[in-house]
Amino acid sequence: MDDSEREKLEAAAFRRLVAHLRERSDVQNIDMMNLAGFCRNCLSRWYREAAVEAGFDMSESQAREVVYGMPYDEWKQSHQREASKEQLEAFTAIHEQG
């Protein structure tokens, strides 16, 4: 497999991940952070960093819209719930360790 073929496969996997995250709006970012150490915001930040590195001008809000499939504020209003005490405690415990 050459680099071009590998990049096509990686791009396809990224698109599938983004589609999956859009379908699973019930999964909160804090849960993803607590379980996997990254969330939709991390993914959008990585996307923006890659765009900038490749010479594209991209804002944080544009990158988030790629991942969320809509403006971030709209997604938060429609899908984000307030974090529970337990979620916040787990988040704090994880980040105090690292």
Residue frames relative to the residue before (quaternion, step in Angstrom):
aa qw qx qy qz dx dy dz
M 1.0000 0.0000 0.0000 0.0000 0.00 0.00 0.00
D 0.2790 -0.7641 0.5556 0.1723 3.57 -0.86 0.92
D 0.7321 -0.4434 0.2882 0.4294 3.58 -1.30 0.21
S 0.6400 0.5339 -0.3269 0.4455 3.59 0.98 -0.79
E 0.6635 0.4911 -0.2971 0.4800 3.57 0.96 -0.87
R 0.6338 0.5275 -0.3225 0.4648 3.59 0.99 -0.84
E 0.6660 0.5033 -0.3022 0.4603 3.60 0.93 -0.89
K 0.6175 0.5333 -0.3432 0.4653 3.60 1.06 -0.68
L 0.6657 0.4905 -0.2992 0.4761 3.57 0.98 -0.84
E 0.6418 0.5150 -0.3183 0.4706 3.58 0.99 -0.82
A 0.6458 0.5125 -0.3176 0.4685 3.59 0.99 -0.82
A 0.6454 0.5129 -0.3194 0.4672 3.58 0.99 -0.81
A 0.6494 0.5039 -0.3157 0.4740 3.59 0.99 -0.81
F 0.6285 0.5251 -0.3328 0.4675 3.60 1.02 -0.79
R 0.6583 0.5019 -0.3182 0.4621 3.61 0.88 -0.91
R 0.6532 0.5087 -0.3165 0.4630 3.58 0.99 -0.78
L 0.6277 0.5247 -0.3285 0.4720 3.60 1.02 -0.78
V 0.6648 0.4959 -0.3051 0.4680 3.59 0.87 -0.93
A 0.6459 0.5095 -0.3221 0.4685 3.61 0.93 -0.84
H 0.6442 0.5219 -0.3167 0.4607 3.58 0.97 -0.85
L 0.6720 0.4901 -0.3003 0.4669 3.60 0.91 -0.89
R 0.6258 0.5219 -0.3406 0.4691 3.59 1.05 -0.66
E 0.6634 0.4988 -0.2987 0.4709 3.58 1.02 -0.80
R 0.7456 0.3767 -0.1995 0.5122 3.59 1.08 -0.70
S 0.0679 0.8290 -0.5477 0.0902 3.56 0.75 1.07
D 0.5405 0.6119 -0.3999 0.4166 3.59 1.27 -0.21
V 0.6337 0.5039 -0.3326 0.4836 3.59 1.18 -0.46
Q 0.3093 -0.7869 0.5149 0.1415 3.53 -0.55 1.22
N 0.6134 -0.5700 0.4065 0.3655 3.57 -1.15 0.64
I 0.6446 0.5232 -0.3414 0.4406 3.60 0.93 -0.78
D 0.6199 0.5250 -0.3450 0.4701 3.59 1.08 -0.66
M 0.6404 0.5129 -0.3201 0.4736 3.57 0.99 -0.82
M 0.6461 0.5130 -0.3197 0.4659 3.59 0.95 -0.85
N 0.6864 0.4932 -0.2879 0.4501 3.57 0.89 -0.91
L 0.7482 0.4010 -0.2215 0.4800 3.59 1.00 -0.74
A 0.8306 0.2372 -0.0798 0.4974 3.57 0.89 -0.93
G 0.4653 -0.7053 0.4327 0.3145 3.58 1.22 -0.24
F 0.7435 0.2279 -0.2097 0.5927 3.59 1.25 0.34
C 0.1429 -0.7791 0.6045 0.0845 3.55 -1.28 0.36
R 0.7546 -0.3570 0.2745 0.4773 3.56 -1.28 -0.15
N 0.6426 0.5218 -0.3313 0.4528 3.59 1.00 -0.77
C 0.6180 0.5236 -0.3417 0.4767 3.60 1.03 -0.72
L 0.6594 0.5157 -0.3065 0.4531 3.56 0.88 -0.97
S 0.6710 0.4778 -0.3062 0.4771 3.59 0.94 -0.82
R 0.6157 0.5299 -0.3494 0.4670 3.62 1.07 -0.63
W 0.6487 0.5056 -0.3150 0.4736 3.59 0.96 -0.85
Y 0.6284 0.5344 -0.3255 0.4621 3.57 1.04 -0.82
R 0.6635 0.4970 -0.2979 0.4733 3.58 0.90 -0.92
E 0.6440 0.5205 -0.3234 0.4580 3.60 0.91 -0.87
A 0.6531 0.4987 -0.3113 0.4773 3.59 0.98 -0.81
A 0.6388 0.5235 -0.3278 0.4588 3.59 1.00 -0.79
V 0.6660 0.4955 -0.2984 0.4710 3.57 0.90 -0.94
E 0.6414 0.5301 -0.3143 0.4569 3.57 0.98 -0.87
A 0.6987 0.4514 -0.2553 0.4928 3.58 1.12 -0.72
G 0.6150 -0.5996 0.3263 0.3947 3.58 1.30 0.09
F 0.5347 0.6108 -0.4139 0.4119 3.59 1.23 0.27
D 0.3664 -0.6944 0.5743 0.2318 3.55 -1.11 0.73
M 0.1596 0.7903 -0.5697 0.1594 3.58 -0.48 1.18
S 0.3312 -0.7413 0.5530 0.1869 3.54 -0.90 0.96
E 0.6628 -0.4785 0.3918 0.4223 3.53 -1.32 0.24
S 0.6709 0.5021 -0.3087 0.4500 3.59 0.91 -0.88
Q 0.6280 0.5196 -0.3409 0.4685 3.62 1.03 -0.67
A 0.6603 0.4990 -0.3071 0.4697 3.58 0.95 -0.85
R 0.6467 0.5121 -0.3271 0.4611 3.58 0.96 -0.78
E 0.6380 0.5271 -0.3364 0.4494 3.57 1.00 -0.73
V 0.5784 0.5614 -0.3699 0.4620 3.60 1.13 -0.60
V 0.7302 0.4317 -0.2366 0.4737 3.58 0.84 -0.98
Y 0.7486 0.4161 -0.2240 0.4650 3.58 0.84 -0.97
G 0.3934 -0.7359 0.4671 0.2926 3.58 1.18 -0.49
M 0.7541 0.1438 -0.1037 0.6324 3.55 1.34 0.20
P 0.6602 -0.4630 0.3601 0.4692 3.61 -1.17 0.16
Y 0.5981 -0.6190 0.3859 0.3319 3.54 -0.99 0.94
D 0.6574 0.5122 -0.3260 0.4463 3.62 0.88 -0.85
E 0.6278 0.5256 -0.3272 0.4717 3.57 1.07 -0.72
W 0.6465 0.5107 -0.3192 0.4684 3.59 0.97 -0.87
K 0.6484 0.5226 -0.3232 0.4495 3.59 0.89 -0.94
Q 0.6696 0.5065 -0.3042 0.4500 3.57 0.89 -0.92
S 0.7273 0.4507 -0.2368 0.4602 3.58 0.97 -0.86
H 0.8488 0.2419 -0.0554 0.4668 3.58 0.92 -0.90
Q 0.6672 0.5286 -0.3288 0.4090 3.61 1.00 -0.62
R 0.1869 -0.7569 0.6194 0.0923 3.50 -0.99 0.97
E 0.5794 -0.5544 0.4496 0.3934 3.54 -1.22 0.38
A 0.4968 -0.6665 0.4707 0.2957 3.55 -0.93 0.92
S 0.4424 -0.6783 0.5206 0.2704 3.54 -1.05 0.80
K 0.6766 -0.4660 0.3811 0.4240 3.53 -1.33 0.26
E 0.6595 0.5195 -0.3013 0.4521 3.58 0.95 -0.89
Q 0.6435 0.5161 -0.3215 0.4649 3.59 0.97 -0.84
L 0.6739 0.4956 -0.2891 0.4655 3.57 0.92 -0.93
E 0.6414 0.5165 -0.3253 0.4648 3.59 1.00 -0.78
A 0.6484 0.5047 -0.3142 0.4755 3.60 0.98 -0.84
F 0.6354 0.5295 -0.3197 0.4623 3.59 0.97 -0.86
T 0.6726 0.4967 -0.2895 0.4658 3.57 0.89 -0.96
A 0.6594 0.5137 -0.3108 0.4525 3.58 0.93 -0.91
I 0.6488 0.5129 -0.3176 0.4637 3.58 0.94 -0.85
H 0.7371 0.4365 -0.2462 0.4534 3.59 0.80 -0.97
E 0.5929 0.5398 -0.3754 0.4649 3.59 1.18 -0.33
Q 0.6249 0.5445 -0.3307 0.4514 3.59 1.17 -0.60
G 0.7600 0.4167 -0.2005 0.4567 3.55 0.94 -0.94
